[in-house]
Amino acid sequence: MTIPATPTALTEIVAQRSATSITFSWTAPATNGGDPVEDYRINTDDSTGVWKVLKEFHKDLTYTATNLIAGQYYIFQVEARNSYGYSARSQGVSILCATVPSIPLAPATEVIAD
């Protein structure tokens, strides 16, 4: 028995995006190392090159990162854990936190001469 394989297919759930949150999902590891996957650890880099643990012991295959800054890119990676330890980190996914659109300009009219 050994650690689980790496989670795969990190994907943003676009319909749940906001100016301060990002929701994403992933696929469970193809193999669990002979011992059930207990939970996941979510890591993030806010484009500074410094990774930090965002959430440990997460049970679901989706996660919503909150209190983010609109217009900033965030990179996420996930690790699976069984009783033998954590898998390697998944491939990272870079997601832009939504920005609030600017106010549209007033419509303009154009006079066309004959």
C-alpha positions as CSV (number, residue, x, y, z in Angstrom):
1,M,0.0,0.0,0.0
2,T,1.1,3.5,-0.8
3,I,0.0,7.1,-1.2
4,P,-2.8,7.8,-3.7
5,A,-2.3,8.9,-7.3
6,T,-2.6,12.6,-8.1
7,P,-6.0,14.2,-8.5
8,T,-6.7,15.4,-12.1
9,A,-8.9,17.6,-14.3
10,L,-9.0,20.8,-12.1
11,T,-11.6,22.9,-13.8
12,E,-13.3,26.2,-12.8
13,I,-17.1,26.1,-12.4
14,V,-17.7,29.4,-14.3
15,A,-21.4,29.7,-13.4
16,Q,-20.4,30.1,-9.7
17,R,-17.7,32.8,-10.2
18,S,-18.0,36.2,-8.5
19,A,-15.8,39.2,-8.0
20,T,-14.5,37.7,-4.7
21,S,-14.8,34.0,-5.1
22,I,-13.8,31.1,-7.5
23,T,-15.3,27.6,-7.4
24,F,-13.5,24.7,-9.0
25,S,-13.7,20.9,-9.1
26,W,-11.4,18.0,-9.8
27,T,-11.4,14.3,-10.5
28,A,-10.5,11.8,-7.7
29,P,-7.2,10.0,-8.2
30,A,-7.3,7.0,-10.6
31,T,-5.8,4.8,-7.9
32,N,-6.0,5.2,-4.1
33,G,-2.8,3.4,-3.3
34,G,-4.7,0.5,-1.8
35,D,-6.3,2.6,1.0
36,P,-9.3,4.9,0.6
37,V,-8.8,8.6,0.0
38,E,-9.8,10.3,3.2
39,D,-9.7,14.0,2.0
40,Y,-7.9,16.6,0.0
41,R,-5.5,19.5,0.6
42,I,-6.0,22.6,-1.6
43,N,-3.0,24.8,-2.3
44,T,-2.9,28.3,-3.9
45,D,-0.5,30.8,-5.3
46,D,-1.9,34.3,-5.8
47,S,0.6,34.8,-8.7
48,T,3.5,35.7,-6.4
49,G,5.3,32.4,-6.7
50,V,4.6,31.5,-3.0
51,W,2.4,28.5,-2.4
52,K,0.3,28.2,0.7
53,V,-2.2,25.7,2.0
54,L,-5.7,27.1,1.5
55,K,-7.7,24.2,3.0
56,E,-6.8,20.9,4.6
57,F,-9.1,17.9,5.3
58,H,-11.6,18.9,2.6
59,K,-14.0,16.0,1.8
60,D,-15.6,17.1,-1.5
61,L,-14.5,17.2,-5.1
62,T,-15.3,20.9,-5.4
63,Y,-14.1,23.9,-3.5
64,T,-14.9,27.6,-3.3
65,A,-12.1,30.0,-2.5
66,T,-13.4,33.2,-1.0
67,N,-12.2,36.7,0.0
68,L,-10.3,37.0,-3.3
69,I,-9.3,40.1,-5.1
70,A,-11.2,40.9,-8.3
71,G,-9.0,41.1,-11.4
72,Q,-6.2,38.9,-9.9
73,Y,-5.1,35.5,-11.1
74,Y,-5.0,32.6,-8.6
75,I,-3.4,29.2,-9.2
76,F,-4.8,26.2,-7.5
77,Q,-3.5,22.6,-6.9
78,V,-5.0,19.7,-5.1
79,E,-3.5,16.7,-3.2
80,A,-5.3,13.6,-2.2
81,R,-4.6,12.0,1.2
82,N,-5.0,8.4,2.5
83,S,-3.6,6.9,5.7
84,Y,-0.2,6.7,4.0
85,G,0.1,10.4,3.3
86,Y,-0.5,12.9,0.5
87,S,-0.2,12.4,-3.2
88,A,1.8,14.6,-5.4
89,R,0.2,18.0,-6.2
90,S,-2.1,18.0,-9.2
91,Q,-1.4,20.1,-12.2
92,G,-2.2,23.7,-11.4
93,V,-5.1,25.6,-12.9
94,S,-4.8,29.4,-13.2
95,I,-8.1,31.3,-12.8
96,L,-8.9,35.0,-13.1
97,C,-11.1,36.2,-10.3
98,A,-14.0,38.1,-12.0
99,T,-13.9,41.8,-12.3
100,V,-16.9,44.1,-12.0
101,P,-17.7,45.4,-15.5
102,S,-17.5,49.2,-16.1
103,I,-20.6,51.2,-16.6
104,P,-21.6,51.1,-20.2
105,L,-21.4,54.3,-22.2
106,A,-24.6,56.1,-23.2
107,P,-25.8,55.1,-26.6
108,A,-24.7,57.4,-29.4
109,T,-26.8,58.4,-32.4
110,E,-25.4,59.0,-35.8
111,V,-26.9,61.2,-38.4
112,I,-26.5,60.0,-41.9
113,A,-26.9,62.5,-44.7
114,D,-28.5,61.6,-48.0
